């Protein structure tokens, strides 16, 4: 799956909360690809809180209630002007 700036994703722990992809980058120490994204909800952290995660982890599989599921799911793509 290709990750692009402007896409909207959800996380398996809180599927109703959305994240917007800001960019893909590189970890300065390992040169691994990372996903830079921001929260589109107000909660424990402020609206727009920015996060990064290794791309392999972002697209990875996790286990919930004994079932393997995607850590993040693509919800929609924003139309960039």
Buried (B, 14 or more C-beta within 10 A) or exposed (E): EEBEBEBBBBBBEEEEEBBBBBEBEEEEEEEEBBBBBBBBBEEEEEEEBEBBBBBEEBBEEBEEEEEEEBBBEBEEEEEEE
